[in-house]
Amino acid sequence: MEQFISEKSFLHKHFTTTKAAGDMKNEAIRNNFFISVNLNPANLVLTNQIHGNNIRVVDSSNRNSFIDNCDGLVTENKDIMLGIFTADCVPLLMFAENSKIKIAIHAGWKSVYDGIIENAFGILKKKFAVKYQEIVVYIGPHIRSCCYKVGYEIGTKFNVKLIDKKFDLSSIICNKLKKNGVNKIFDIKYCTYHEQDLFFSYRRDRCTERIISVIV
């Protein structure tokens, strides 16, 4: 089994690991995997992921660390890699064409509802003067509407009608992106719950293991 997958249409080096690579929250396993694919794990920046809406700008001083109290990272440092752990939530990786800007977001429904995508775009505009039309987005493996059932109150929060309680979070995210002028969206289409051989799924197995999505 392949240890990682990527979306070929997303023209920036990136990947999402599979079960075959092991639990990416385990530092030793993670470091060994990165070394095996000729990447320096010391250049990786991660976030502790609290299902909030905070975005942090990071630089070389944050190499090889976890950033507290946030679910999204932005950098213009070409040597830094940004990573997001998931086991059903949506990993969003982005880059801005014609610039060094790259972004990684852990997008569970709570973070999306609380405006993490809008917060990221606000930073891109105010701090880096990035035009939203220049942003390219990778939507990584996550639990899809085929397997994601929630309470009807979640549908009410997002003003969408749920059929049989099935919730399409990636559709919500895509609509938010498009409303901000983002048209280059590449979705790898895998469902973490359904693809039991490929991915960890918290909802399926109540597991503690995680895959990682990285933008290099």
C-alpha distance (Angstrom), angle and dihedral (degrees) to the residues before:
residue distance angle dihedral
M1 . . .
E2 3.80 . .
Q3 3.80 113.9 .
F4 3.79 94.0 -144.6
I5 3.78 142.1 14.6
S6 3.81 133.7 -155.3
E7 3.79 139.6 -174.2
K8 3.80 107.9 -112.0
S9 3.80 93.6 -156.5
F10 3.81 90.9 60.2
L11 3.77 99.9 87.9
H12 3.78 100.0 -152.3
K13 3.79 125.4 80.5
H14 3.80 109.0 -94.0
F15 3.79 142.3 131.9
T16 3.80 145.7 -175.8
T17 3.78 118.3 -140.9
T18 3.79 124.6 -131.5
K19 3.80 131.6 -145.2
A20 3.79 88.6 -88.6
A21 3.81 90.2 69.9
G22 3.80 91.2 55.2
D23 3.79 134.5 -131.6
M24 3.79 106.4 -23.0
K25 3.80 92.5 -162.0
N26 3.80 87.0 68.3
E27 3.81 103.8 89.6
A28 3.80 96.4 -150.8
I29 3.81 93.0 48.9
R30 3.79 91.0 44.8
N31 3.78 94.4 49.5
N32 3.80 92.6 47.5
F33 3.79 90.7 50.8
F34 3.80 93.2 50.5
I35 3.77 91.8 48.8
S36 3.82 89.7 49.5
V37 3.82 90.3 58.4
N38 3.82 92.8 45.1
L39 3.80 96.9 -105.4
N40 3.79 124.9 129.5
P41 3.83 108.8 -122.6
A42 3.81 89.0 -156.9
N43 3.82 88.2 71.8
L44 3.81 93.0 59.6
V45 3.81 122.3 107.5
L46 3.81 119.2 -165.5
T47 3.78 137.1 -179.2
N48 3.78 129.6 -135.1
Q49 3.85 90.9 -128.0
I50 3.79 111.2 -141.4
H51 3.84 98.0 176.4
G52 3.79 89.9 -105.7
N53 3.79 134.7 124.2
N54 3.80 102.1 -111.8
I55 3.81 120.8 127.2
R56 3.80 122.2 -165.7
V57 3.79 129.2 -159.6
V58 3.81 110.4 -137.8
D59 3.79 135.4 -169.0
S60 3.80 139.9 178.2
S61 3.80 91.8 -62.9
N62 3.82 88.5 66.9
R63 3.81 96.2 56.1
N64 3.80 115.8 135.8
S65 3.81 94.7 11.1
F66 3.79 146.3 107.9
I67 3.80 116.3 -119.4
D68 3.79 113.8 -138.6
N69 3.79 128.2 -130.2
C70 3.79 100.3 11.8
D71 3.80 144.3 93.6
G72 3.78 99.7 -159.8
L73 3.79 138.5 53.8
V74 3.81 132.9 -161.2
T75 3.79 127.9 -172.7
E76 3.77 140.8 165.6
N77 3.81 92.4 -164.3
K78 3.80 108.4 112.5
D79 3.82 92.6 -156.2
I80 3.80 95.6 57.2
M81 3.81 123.7 90.4
L82 3.80 119.5 -153.6
G83 3.79 120.8 -149.4
I84 3.81 137.7 -168.4
F85 3.83 125.8 -166.0
T86 3.80 117.8 -144.1
A87 3.77 142.9 168.6
D88 3.84 99.0 173.9
C89 3.82 106.0 -20.4
V90 3.80 119.7 102.5
P91 3.81 118.2 -93.2
L92 3.79 110.4 -151.8
L93 3.79 119.6 -165.9
M94 3.79 119.7 -176.2
F95 3.75 141.1 174.7
A96 3.78 133.1 -174.9
E97 3.78 115.9 -126.5
N98 3.81 116.1 -122.6
S99 3.81 92.0 19.9
K100 3.80 141.4 71.3
I101 3.80 93.9 -114.7
K102 3.80 118.4 127.4
I103 3.78 130.6 170.5
A104 3.82 137.4 -164.8
I105 3.81 121.9 -167.0
H106 3.80 132.7 -175.6
A107 3.80 100.3 -146.2
G108 3.79 114.9 -169.4
W109 3.79 117.6 159.7
K110 3.82 92.8 -96.9
S111 3.80 92.9 54.0
V112 3.80 92.3 45.2
Y113 3.81 91.5 48.7
D114 3.81 91.2 48.5
G115 3.81 91.8 53.4
I116 3.79 107.2 -102.1
I117 3.81 92.2 149.5
E118 3.80 92.1 50.1
N119 3.82 90.0 47.5
A120 3.80 90.9 52.7
F121 3.79 91.6 50.2
G122 3.80 90.5 48.5
I123 3.80 90.4 56.5
L124 3.80 91.7 46.3
K125 3.79 91.0 53.2
K126 3.81 100.7 39.8
K127 3.80 101.5 36.9
F128 3.80 102.6 28.9
A129 3.83 104.2 21.3
V130 3.81 90.3 -130.5
K131 3.78 116.7 169.4
Y132 3.79 110.8 -130.8
Q133 3.80 90.9 -135.1
E134 3.82 87.5 65.8
I135 3.81 94.1 58.8
V136 3.82 118.8 106.5
V137 3.82 118.5 -165.0
Y138 3.80 135.1 -155.6
I139 3.81 116.6 -162.3
G140 3.78 108.2 -158.9
P141 3.81 132.0 -157.4
H142 3.81 114.7 -56.0
I143 3.77 140.5 144.5
R144 3.81 108.4 -64.0
S145 3.77 131.9 -150.0
C146 3.81 89.3 -98.2
C147 3.81 88.6 70.2
Y148 3.82 105.7 16.4
K149 3.78 113.3 96.5
V150 3.81 120.7 173.6
G151 3.78 138.1 167.6
Y152 3.78 116.8 -77.7
E153 3.80 89.1 -115.0
I154 3.82 88.2 72.0
G155 3.78 89.5 58.0
T156 3.80 88.8 50.5
K157 3.81 90.9 52.7
F158 3.80 90.7 55.4
N159 3.80 94.9 36.5
V160 3.80 93.1 -121.1
K161 3.78 129.3 128.4
L162 3.79 113.5 -120.7
I163 3.77 120.2 -146.7
D164 3.81 112.1 -153.2
K165 3.85 86.6 -12.5
K166 3.82 91.4 -70.2
F167 3.80 112.8 151.9
D168 3.81 125.1 -159.2
L169 3.81 104.4 -158.1
S170 3.81 94.7 169.5
S171 3.80 89.5 57.5
I172 3.81 89.6 53.6
I173 3.81 89.6 50.0
C174 3.81 93.4 47.8
N175 3.79 91.0 51.2
K176 3.81 90.6 52.0
L177 3.79 91.1 49.0
K178 3.79 93.6 48.5
K179 3.80 92.4 48.0
N180 3.81 86.5 58.8
G181 3.79 92.2 51.7
V182 3.81 98.6 -98.7
N183 3.79 110.1 142.9
K184 3.80 103.5 159.5
I185 3.80 101.8 82.9
F186 3.80 121.3 154.0
D187 3.80 117.4 -168.1
I188 3.79 117.7 -170.1
K189 3.84 88.9 -155.7
Y190 3.81 100.0 -142.9
C191 3.82 120.7 141.3
T192 3.81 113.4 -143.9
Y193 3.81 92.6 -156.5
H194 3.80 95.9 47.5
E195 3.81 97.6 41.1
Q196 3.79 95.3 66.2
D197 3.81 95.0 165.8
L198 3.79 93.6 51.8
F199 3.80 108.6 39.5
F200 3.77 145.2 33.2
S201 3.80 113.9 -117.3
Y202 3.79 123.1 -167.0
R203 3.78 93.0 -164.9
R204 3.80 92.6 50.4
D205 3.81 99.7 41.7
R206 3.85 107.4 9.2
C207 3.79 84.4 -125.3
T208 3.79 128.2 172.3
E209 3.82 94.1 -150.7
R210 3.80 120.5 101.1
I211 3.79 139.4 -163.8
I212 3.80 119.3 -140.6
S213 3.79 132.2 -134.9
V214 3.79 114.6 -157.2
I215 3.78 136.1 -172.5
V216 3.79 110.2 -157.8
